[in-house]
Amino acid sequence: METNFRNTNLNNIESATIVKERSLFASVFTWMFLALGITTIASLLFAYNPELGGLLRNYDEFGNPVGTSMLGWIIMLAPLGLVLVMNFAFNKLSFVALMGIFFGFSALMGISLSSIFLVYNLDSIGVVFASTCALFGIMAVAGYTTKADLTKMGSLLMIGLIGIVVASLINMFMKSDTMGYIISIISVIVFTGLTAYDVQKIKELAQANDGSSDFKKMGVMGALTLYLDFINLFLSLLRLFGKRD
């Protein structure tokens, strides 16, 4: 009597793991693409509707923009607050509440990004966006398929991210074009690497998938992470290669 030793529990475990990974990534990328769609719609509405766009700026007596309005500052800072809420109140928030905050965050990000349409050529924005999609896709595939452990690289990239934040805050006062250019180059490198690193982290997380509500919420947090990688990569490339009007 022949025994098929290849038909083992190991094969079943591998198949189950693949199903879990596909399920989680389907959730992550669905939420991420929906959020990017909301961001795009919100940015276009505030960029090309003068009444909405006017809410974000102050004007002098001649109707010329002279700075950001109070509402504009609130919209610029609110996304950071929502990210903190999603992270620190993760256990207390329901899946629906977390989704609502995530989509609200993506809408506010879109409103904040509406100013790029006033600064850069529309064709240039389209080209950079397409380039970002291609680069992001390549690094996402690399992070998913690589056998190498990217943990050490991720730690270095996080240090680089902290450096970018500090340097950007300093450059807000210095207003140095050269420093801004250098920050953008480093940002492209950091967020390109973080894309691969974060995808690998999500892949590892999928192995613990138990279908619970908390795990569904982790899909939203994964979408938030990759959304931030994509947006920051896009803005960095736009600052480097975007053609100004």
Residue frames as qw, qx, qy, qz and C-alpha x, y, z in Angstrom:
[[0.000, 0.889, 0.458, 0.000, 0.00, 0.00, 0.00],
 [0.445, 0.362, -0.002, 0.819, 1.43, 3.30, -1.13],
 [0.269, -0.782, -0.389, 0.406, 1.48, 6.30, 1.16],
 [0.363, 0.731, 0.137, 0.562, 1.63, 9.81, -0.31],
 [0.553, -0.439, -0.314, 0.635, 4.02, 11.51, 2.09],
 [0.199, 0.176, 0.153, 0.952, 3.75, 14.79, 0.15],
 [0.367, -0.595, -0.423, -0.577, 0.14, 15.21, 1.16],
 [0.478, -0.211, -0.613, 0.593, 1.01, 16.47, 4.64],
 [0.196, -0.846, -0.425, 0.255, -0.25, 19.06, 7.07],
 [0.359, -0.431, 0.183, 0.808, 2.64, 21.28, 5.95],
 [0.133, 0.255, 0.618, 0.732, 1.05, 21.63, 2.53],
 [0.190, -0.746, -0.622, -0.144, -2.25, 22.54, 4.15],
 [0.383, -0.707, -0.187, 0.564, -0.56, 25.12, 6.38],
 [0.296, -0.177, 0.373, 0.861, 1.19, 26.73, 3.39],
 [0.001, -0.477, -0.673, -0.566, -2.09, 26.89, 1.47],
 [0.299, -0.798, -0.509, 0.121, -3.88, 28.43, 4.45],
 [0.396, -0.538, 0.007, 0.745, -1.09, 31.01, 4.85],
 [0.196, 0.099, 0.515, 0.829, -1.36, 32.03, 1.20],
 [0.148, -0.668, -0.653, -0.325, -5.13, 32.46, 1.57],
 [0.387, -0.757, -0.332, 0.409, -4.63, 34.61, 4.69],
 [0.357, -0.320, 0.217, 0.850, -2.05, 36.80, 2.93],
 [0.070, 0.313, 0.608, 0.726, -4.27, 37.33, -0.09],
 [0.253, -0.744, -0.615, -0.069, -7.24, 38.12, 2.12],
 [0.384, -0.702, -0.178, 0.572, -5.38, 40.73, 4.16],
 [0.284, -0.197, 0.363, 0.865, -3.71, 42.36, 1.16],
 [0.010, 0.522, 0.677, 0.519, -7.04, 42.51, -0.66],
 [0.305, -0.826, -0.450, 0.149, -8.44, 44.39, 2.35],
 [0.432, -0.546, 0.048, 0.716, -5.40, 46.65, 2.71],
 [0.226, -0.029, 0.480, 0.847, -5.25, 47.70, -0.94],
 [0.051, -0.656, -0.677, -0.331, -9.02, 48.10, -1.24],
 [0.308, -0.848, -0.318, 0.291, -9.10, 50.58, 1.66],
 [0.417, -0.426, 0.221, 0.772, -5.94, 52.28, 0.41],
 [0.191, 0.226, 0.597, 0.746, -7.26, 52.80, -3.14],
 [0.148, -0.783, -0.584, -0.155, -10.60, 54.04, -1.82],
 [0.390, -0.755, -0.141, 0.508, -8.76, 56.52, 0.40],
 [0.346, -0.199, 0.397, 0.827, -6.65, 57.72, -2.54],
 [0.073, 0.521, 0.665, 0.530, -9.84, 58.17, -4.55],
 [0.266, -0.858, -0.424, 0.118, -11.38, 60.28, -1.78],
 [0.436, -0.560, 0.100, 0.697, -8.17, 62.31, -1.54],
 [0.290, 0.107, 0.548, 0.778, -8.17, 62.95, -5.28],
 [0.054, -0.701, -0.617, -0.352, -11.82, 64.04, -5.39],
 [0.362, -0.831, -0.285, 0.312, -11.44, 66.33, -2.36],
 [0.428, -0.399, 0.232, 0.777, -8.28, 67.95, -3.75],
 [0.193, 0.297, 0.595, 0.721, -9.89, 68.60, -7.15],
 [0.159, -0.798, -0.570, -0.114, -13.03, 70.06, -5.57],
 [0.364, -0.830, -0.119, 0.406, -11.07, 72.57, -3.50],
 [0.451, -0.234, 0.389, 0.769, -8.59, 73.31, -6.28],
 [0.097, 0.216, 0.599, 0.765, -11.12, 74.13, -8.98],
 [0.223, -0.772, -0.566, -0.184, -14.05, 75.47, -6.97],
 [0.220, 0.498, -0.199, 0.815, -13.15, 79.08, -6.06],
 [0.545, -0.622, -0.015, -0.562, -15.72, 79.24, -3.27],
 [0.930, -0.340, -0.121, 0.071, -14.36, 76.15, -1.55],
 [0.724, 0.216, -0.171, 0.632, -10.73, 77.04, -2.18],
 [0.011, 0.680, -0.078, 0.729, -11.30, 80.53, -0.85],
 [0.728, -0.641, -0.105, -0.219, -12.16, 79.09, 2.56],
 [0.892, -0.171, -0.102, 0.406, -8.54, 78.01, 2.98],
 [0.512, 0.192, -0.006, 0.837, -6.95, 81.41, 2.40],
 [0.110, -0.766, -0.310, 0.553, -7.08, 84.97, 3.73],
 [0.454, 0.572, 0.367, 0.577, -7.38, 87.86, 1.28],
 [0.224, -0.251, -0.151, 0.929, -6.42, 91.53, 1.39],
 [0.301, 0.600, 0.330, -0.664, -8.73, 94.40, 0.47],
 [0.346, 0.525, -0.459, -0.628, -7.88, 93.93, -3.22],
 [0.934, 0.136, 0.050, -0.326, -8.80, 90.24, -3.21],
 [0.533, 0.542, -0.641, 0.105, -5.24, 88.94, -3.29],
 [0.887, -0.336, -0.313, 0.052, -4.38, 85.87, -1.15],
 [0.023, 0.792, -0.429, 0.433, -2.20, 86.86, 1.81],
 [0.070, -0.365, 0.853, -0.366, -1.89, 83.64, 3.76],
 [0.362, -0.201, -0.904, -0.106, -3.63, 80.60, 5.15],
 [0.500, -0.514, -0.081, -0.692, -6.94, 81.07, 6.93],
 [0.444, -0.368, 0.665, -0.474, -7.75, 79.64, 10.35],
 [0.910, 0.153, 0.220, -0.318, -9.81, 76.91, 8.66],
 [0.696, 0.590, -0.408, 0.034, -6.87, 76.20, 6.36],
 [0.036, 0.553, -0.742, 0.378, -4.55, 75.68, 9.33],
 [0.691, -0.155, 0.532, -0.463, -7.07, 73.42, 11.06],
 [0.915, 0.350, 0.001, -0.203, -7.40, 71.27, 7.93],
 [0.493, 0.640, -0.564, 0.170, -3.63, 71.10, 7.57],
 [0.087, -0.449, 0.761, -0.460, -3.08, 69.96, 11.17],
 [0.789, -0.111, 0.237, -0.556, -6.19, 67.79, 11.63],
 [0.867, 0.257, -0.410, -0.117, -4.84, 64.76, 9.68],
 [0.311, 0.397, -0.734, 0.455, -1.99, 64.40, 12.19],
 [0.440, -0.224, 0.523, -0.695, -4.49, 64.37, 15.03],
 [0.884, 0.097, -0.037, -0.456, -6.60, 61.70, 13.30],
 [0.691, 0.356, -0.618, 0.120, -3.56, 59.48, 12.76],
 [0.019, 0.332, -0.723, 0.606, -2.75, 59.75, 16.47],
 [0.680, -0.085, 0.301, -0.663, -6.35, 58.86, 17.36],
 [0.885, 0.227, -0.311, -0.262, -6.26, 55.81, 15.08],
 [0.542, 0.361, -0.689, 0.317, -3.03, 54.60, 16.66],
 [0.004, 0.233, -0.689, 0.686, -3.65, 55.31, 20.33],
 [0.601, 0.039, 0.393, -0.695, -7.40, 54.54, 20.42],
 [0.405, 0.225, -0.788, -0.405, -7.11, 51.48, 18.18],
 [0.153, -0.109, -0.961, 0.201, -8.38, 49.02, 20.81],
 [0.195, 0.392, 0.565, -0.699, -11.34, 51.21, 21.79],
 [0.406, 0.390, -0.239, -0.791, -12.53, 52.05, 18.28],
 [0.784, 0.265, 0.537, -0.162, -14.90, 49.77, 16.41],
 [0.532, 0.092, 0.612, 0.579, -14.05, 48.68, 12.88],
 [0.226, 0.789, 0.493, 0.289, -16.70, 51.05, 11.45],
 [0.238, -0.949, -0.033, 0.205, -15.41, 53.97, 13.53],
 [0.541, -0.443, 0.450, 0.556, -11.84, 53.31, 12.44],
 [0.455, 0.388, 0.613, 0.516, -12.93, 53.20, 8.81],
 [0.053, 0.927, 0.358, 0.096, -14.82, 56.48, 9.22],
 [0.360, -0.838, 0.175, 0.370, -11.79, 58.21, 10.72],
 [0.569, -0.148, 0.569, 0.575, -9.53, 56.83, 7.98],
 [0.345, 0.589, 0.565, 0.463, -11.79, 58.11, 5.20],
 [0.126, -0.972, -0.184, 0.067, -12.19, 61.45, 7.00],
 [0.517, -0.598, 0.340, 0.509, -8.41, 61.64, 7.22],
 [0.515, 0.147, 0.600, 0.594, -8.07, 60.95, 3.48],
 [0.169, 0.845, 0.444, 0.247, -10.60, 63.71, 2.68],
 [0.290, -0.927, 0.036, 0.234, -8.74, 66.25, 4.83],
 [0.575, -0.319, 0.482, 0.579, -5.48, 65.21, 3.18],
 [0.432, 0.503, 0.576, 0.477, -7.07, 65.86, -0.20],
 [0.021, -0.969, -0.241, -0.059, -8.19, 69.34, 0.85],
 [0.467, -0.750, 0.252, 0.395, -4.68, 70.08, 2.16],
 [0.557, -0.108, 0.594, 0.571, -3.12, 68.86, -1.11],
 [0.425, 0.785, 0.449, 0.039, -5.42, 70.99, -3.27],
 [0.080, -0.908, 0.177, 0.372, -2.74, 73.70, -3.27],
 [0.527, -0.243, 0.638, 0.506, -0.48, 71.62, -5.52],
 [0.458, 0.590, 0.601, 0.284, -2.85, 72.34, -8.42],
 [0.054, 0.991, 0.094, -0.073, -2.16, 76.05, -7.92],
 [0.359, -0.753, 0.458, 0.308, 1.61, 75.54, -7.91],
 [0.374, -0.249, 0.801, 0.395, 2.34, 72.79, -10.44],
 [0.423, 0.254, -0.513, -0.703, 1.35, 72.18, -14.04],
 [0.835, -0.007, 0.272, -0.479, -1.54, 69.69, -14.31],
 [0.851, 0.396, -0.341, -0.059, 0.26, 67.53, -16.88],
 [0.248, 0.534, -0.697, 0.409, 3.30, 67.46, -14.62],
 [0.541, -0.275, 0.558, -0.566, 1.18, 66.30, -11.68],
 [0.923, 0.181, 0.026, -0.339, -0.26, 63.51, -13.83],
 [0.682, 0.496, -0.519, 0.138, 3.17, 62.31, -14.96],
 [0.006, -0.462, 0.718, -0.521, 4.56, 62.32, -11.42],
 [0.728, -0.139, 0.383, -0.551, 1.48, 60.51, -10.12],
 [0.927, 0.286, -0.180, -0.166, 1.87, 57.79, -12.76],
 [0.468, 0.528, -0.628, 0.329, 5.58, 57.50, -11.92],
 [0.337, -0.396, 0.620, -0.587, 4.74, 57.19, -8.24],
 [0.896, 0.022, 0.147, -0.417, 2.26, 54.41, -8.98],
 [0.825, 0.408, -0.388, 0.050, 4.90, 52.51, -10.97],
 [0.234, 0.508, -0.668, 0.490, 7.63, 52.93, -8.33],
 [0.554, -0.293, 0.484, -0.610, 5.26, 52.11, -5.48],
 [0.939, 0.124, -0.033, -0.318, 4.05, 48.99, -7.30],
 [0.677, 0.456, -0.540, 0.204, 7.58, 47.75, -7.95],
 [0.026, 0.435, -0.684, 0.585, 8.62, 48.20, -4.33],
 [0.732, -0.173, 0.306, -0.584, 5.41, 46.61, -3.03],
 [0.940, 0.219, -0.231, -0.124, 6.07, 43.51, -5.15],
 [0.464, 0.493, -0.617, 0.401, 9.70, 43.50, -4.00],
 [0.302, -0.396, 0.581, -0.644, 8.64, 43.66, -0.35],
 [0.867, -0.039, 0.159, -0.472, 6.14, 40.84, -0.84],
 [0.930, 0.298, -0.212, -0.026, 8.41, 38.47, -2.75],
 [0.269, 0.668, -0.610, 0.330, 11.81, 39.04, -1.14],
 [0.844, -0.256, -0.459, 0.112, 13.15, 36.35, 1.18],
 [0.404, 0.252, -0.408, 0.779, 15.47, 38.83, 2.91],
 [0.355, -0.693, -0.545, 0.311, 14.53, 40.16, 6.34],
 [0.234, 0.648, 0.127, 0.714, 14.02, 43.91, 5.96],
 [0.526, -0.762, -0.354, 0.132, 13.82, 44.60, 9.71],
 [0.559, -0.389, 0.023, 0.732, 17.28, 46.18, 9.96],
 [0.221, 0.283, 0.392, 0.847, 16.65, 48.27, 6.85],
 [0.262, -0.749, -0.510, -0.332, 13.33, 49.36, 8.33],
 [0.546, -0.680, -0.242, 0.426, 15.02, 50.55, 11.52],
 [0.424, -0.164, 0.213, 0.865, 17.46, 52.67, 9.49],
 [0.032, 0.479, 0.530, 0.699, 14.65, 54.05, 7.36],
 [0.375, -0.799, -0.469, -0.020, 12.70, 55.09, 10.46],
 [0.495, -0.530, -0.035, 0.688, 15.77, 56.98, 11.68],
 [0.259, 0.116, 0.431, 0.857, 15.93, 58.62, 8.26],
 [0.144, -0.688, -0.594, -0.392, 12.25, 59.53, 8.54],
 [0.439, -0.772, -0.297, 0.352, 12.84, 61.25, 11.87],
 [0.432, -0.286, 0.214, 0.828, 15.71, 63.15, 10.27],
 [0.117, 0.414, 0.566, 0.703, 13.43, 64.26, 7.42],
 [0.281, -0.809, -0.508, -0.093, 10.82, 65.57, 9.84],
 [0.481, -0.668, -0.092, 0.561, 13.41, 67.52, 11.86],
 [0.370, -0.088, 0.383, 0.842, 15.10, 68.92, 8.75],
 [0.024, 0.585, 0.608, 0.536, 11.73, 69.91, 7.26],
 [0.342, -0.845, -0.384, 0.148, 10.79, 71.80, 10.44],
 [0.462, -0.504, 0.117, 0.721, 14.12, 73.62, 10.38],
 [0.276, 0.127, 0.531, 0.791, 13.70, 74.48, 6.69],
 [0.035, -0.796, -0.591, -0.124, 10.29, 76.01, 7.41],
 [0.275, -0.892, -0.070, 0.353, 12.24, 78.87, 9.00],
 [0.437, -0.406, 0.459, 0.659, 15.34, 78.79, 6.78],
 [0.615, 0.696, 0.210, -0.305, 13.35, 78.53, 3.53],
 [0.163, -0.575, 0.669, 0.442, 16.40, 77.14, 1.74],
 [0.797, 0.416, -0.167, -0.404, 15.69, 75.77, -1.77],
 [0.412, 0.484, -0.770, 0.053, 18.90, 73.71, -1.68],
 [0.217, -0.169, 0.842, -0.464, 18.01, 72.14, 1.65],
 [0.713, 0.244, 0.292, -0.589, 14.49, 71.48, 0.40],
 [0.694, 0.479, -0.463, -0.273, 15.90, 69.74, -2.68],
 [0.205, 0.365, -0.877, 0.235, 18.17, 67.54, -0.54],
 [0.456, -0.012, 0.667, -0.589, 15.28, 66.68, 1.80],
 [0.779, 0.346, -0.008, -0.522, 13.17, 65.65, -1.20],
 [0.555, 0.454, -0.692, -0.081, 15.91, 63.34, -2.54],
 [0.011, -0.221, 0.883, -0.414, 16.33, 61.67, 0.85],
 [0.601, 0.119, 0.421, -0.669, 12.54, 61.40, 1.19],
 [0.763, 0.362, -0.352, -0.405, 12.26, 59.52, -2.11],
 [0.406, 0.337, -0.835, 0.156, 14.89, 57.03, -0.91],
 [0.198, -0.110, 0.762, -0.607, 13.31, 56.62, 2.53],
 [0.663, 0.202, 0.319, -0.646, 9.70, 56.19, 1.38],
 [0.686, 0.374, -0.545, -0.304, 10.70, 53.90, -1.47],
 [0.291, 0.233, -0.885, 0.280, 12.40, 51.62, 1.06],
 [0.342, -0.006, 0.624, -0.703, 9.57, 51.95, 3.58],
 [0.738, 0.195, -0.177, -0.622, 7.08, 50.74, 0.98],
 [0.662, 0.219, -0.716, -0.036, 8.90, 47.41, 0.65],
 [0.117, 0.161, -0.787, 0.583, 9.44, 47.19, 4.42],
 [0.486, 0.027, 0.374, -0.790, 5.79, 47.90, 5.28],
 [0.784, 0.174, -0.366, -0.471, 4.50, 45.41, 2.72],
 [0.521, 0.184, -0.811, 0.193, 6.72, 42.73, 4.27],
 [0.129, -0.087, 0.666, -0.729, 5.39, 43.63, 7.74],
 [0.678, 0.099, 0.067, -0.725, 1.81, 43.27, 6.51],
 [0.722, 0.220, -0.622, -0.209, 2.67, 39.91, 4.95],
 [0.286, 0.141, -0.837, 0.445, 4.05, 38.68, 8.27],
 [0.370, -0.012, 0.444, -0.816, 0.97, 39.98, 10.07],
 [0.711, 0.104, -0.340, -0.606, -1.27, 37.98, 7.73],
 [0.494, 0.126, -0.856, 0.083, 0.08, 34.74, 9.18],
 [0.013, -0.107, -0.754, 0.648, -1.69, 35.54, 12.44],
 [0.416, -0.112, -0.279, -0.858, -5.02, 36.19, 10.69],
 [0.064, 0.172, 0.934, -0.307, -7.87, 34.85, 12.80],
 [0.097, -0.494, -0.668, -0.547, -10.71, 36.72, 11.11],
 [0.269, -0.612, -0.572, 0.476, -11.49, 38.72, 14.28],
 [0.100, 0.957, 0.265, 0.057, -12.67, 42.31, 14.37],
 [0.383, -0.802, 0.266, 0.373, -9.25, 43.47, 15.61],
 [0.567, -0.098, 0.606, 0.549, -7.59, 41.80, 12.67],
 [0.351, 0.726, 0.504, 0.309, -9.97, 43.53, 10.25],
 [0.134, -0.982, -0.028, 0.131, -8.97, 46.80, 11.89],
 [0.554, -0.482, 0.448, 0.509, -5.33, 45.91, 11.26],
 [0.532, 0.425, 0.563, 0.468, -6.22, 45.87, 7.57],
 [0.074, 0.962, 0.226, 0.135, -7.27, 49.51, 7.89],
 [0.421, -0.824, 0.254, 0.282, -4.04, 50.39, 9.70],
 [0.647, -0.067, 0.552, 0.522, -2.06, 48.62, 6.98],
 [0.375, 0.722, 0.449, 0.369, -3.92, 50.70, 4.39],
 [0.173, -0.982, -0.021, 0.068, -3.08, 53.87, 6.36],
 [0.594, -0.540, 0.405, 0.438, 0.61, 52.94, 6.45],
 [0.552, 0.182, 0.586, 0.565, 0.86, 52.30, 2.70],
 [0.172, 0.895, 0.373, 0.176, -1.29, 55.36, 1.96],
 [0.291, -0.917, 0.133, 0.238, 1.19, 57.55, 3.84],
 [0.603, -0.258, 0.536, 0.531, 4.12, 55.91, 2.01],
 [0.456, 0.522, 0.573, 0.436, 2.45, 56.61, -1.33],
 [0.028, 0.968, 0.242, 0.068, 1.47, 60.22, -0.59],
 [0.405, -0.807, 0.262, 0.340, 4.89, 61.14, 0.78],
 [0.597, -0.050, 0.591, 0.540, 6.65, 59.47, -2.15],
 [0.345, 0.720, 0.506, 0.326, 4.37, 61.36, -4.57],
 [0.110, -0.989, -0.074, 0.062, 4.99, 64.74, -2.92],
 [0.539, -0.583, 0.403, 0.455, 8.76, 64.16, -2.81],
 [0.537, 0.198, 0.613, 0.544, 8.87, 63.28, -6.51],
 [0.194, 0.869, 0.413, 0.190, 6.63, 66.24, -7.31],
 [0.270, -0.920, 0.100, 0.265, 8.97, 68.65, -5.54],
 [0.534, -0.376, 0.552, 0.519, 11.88, 67.21, -7.51],
 [0.300, 0.097, 0.733, 0.603, 10.39, 66.85, -10.99],
 [0.192, 0.759, 0.609, -0.125, 7.14, 68.85, -10.99],
 [0.288, 0.299, 0.258, 0.873, 6.94, 71.79, -13.40],
 [0.043, -0.529, -0.486, 0.694, 5.64, 74.91, -11.74],
 [0.292, 0.787, 0.504, 0.203, 3.02, 77.12, -13.37]]
